[in-house]
């Protein structure tokens, strides 16, 4: 956290850069946290996962794609979400 004196001494460009940097970090964090669930939900929407309820389908899909499959495409999602 910045002190009030430091904040008062920043110029408008520096304030905008700090705000932009905070937004990029927040977007990247949101991408990392939501990516596994979004990946599995996309698979369910495509009709994959077999029969049964949503939880059963999520478990089946998580086993099928494995850890690397769940995180596939994370880099592109971070770029997209951080840019938003």
C-alpha positions in Angstrom: 0.0 0.0 0.0 1.2 3.5 -0.8 1.4 6.3 1.7 -0.6 9.4 1.1 2.5 11.4 0.5 3.8 9.1 -2.1 0.4 9.0 -3.8 0.2 12.8 -3.8 3.6 13.1 -5.5 2.7 10.8 -8.4 1.9 12.4 -11.7 -1.1 11.6 -13.8 0.8 9.2 -16.1 2.2 7.3 -13.1 -1.3 7.0 -11.6 -2.7 5.6 -14.8 0.2 3.1 -15.1 -0.4 1.9 -11.6 -4.1 1.5 -12.2 -3.4 -0.3 -15.5 -0.9 -2.6 -13.8 -3.4 -3.5 -11.0 -6.0 -4.3 -13.7 -3.7 -6.5 -15.6 -2.8 -8.4 -12.4 -6.4 -8.7 -11.4 -7.3 -10.0 -14.9 -4.6 -12.6 -14.8 -5.7 -13.8 -11.4 -9.3 -14.1 -12.5 -8.2 -16.1 -15.6 -6.1 -18.5 -13.5 -9.0 -19.0 -11.0 -11.8 -19.5 -13.5 -10.0 -21.4 -16.3 -10.4 -25.0 -15.0 -14.1 -24.7 -14.4 -14.7 -22.9 -17.7 -12.7 -25.6 -19.6 -14.9 -28.4 -18.1 -18.1 -26.4 -18.6 -17.2 -26.0 -22.3 -16.8 -29.7 -22.6 -20.2 -30.3 -20.9 -21.8 -27.8 -23.3 -20.4 -29.8 -26.2 -22.2 -32.9 -24.9 -19.3 -34.7 -23.4 -19.1 -36.3 -20.0 -21.6 -39.1 -20.4 -24.9 -39.5 -18.7 -25.9 -38.2 -15.3 -25.8 -35.0 -13.4 -23.4 -32.1 -13.7 -21.2 -33.1 -10.9 -20.8 -36.6 -12.3 -20.0 -35.2 -15.7 -17.4 -32.8 -14.2 -15.7 -35.7 -12.5 -15.7 -37.9 -15.6 -14.3 -35.0 -17.7 -11.7 -34.1 -15.2 -10.4 -37.7 -15.3 -10.5 -37.8 -19.1 -8.6 -34.5 -19.8 -6.2 -34.8 -16.8 -4.3 -31.9 -15.2 -2.6 -30.8 -18.5 -5.9 -30.7 -20.3 -7.6 -28.6 -17.7 -4.9 -26.0 -18.0 -4.6 -26.1 -21.8 -5.1 -22.6 -23.3 -4.4 -20.7 -20.0 -1.9 -18.4 -21.6 -4.3 -17.2 -24.2 -7.0 -16.7 -21.6 -4.6 -14.7 -19.4 -3.8 -12.4 -22.3 -7.5 -11.9 -23.2 -8.7 -11.4 -19.6 -5.8 -9.2 -18.6 -6.4 -7.1 -21.6 -10.0 -6.6 -20.7 
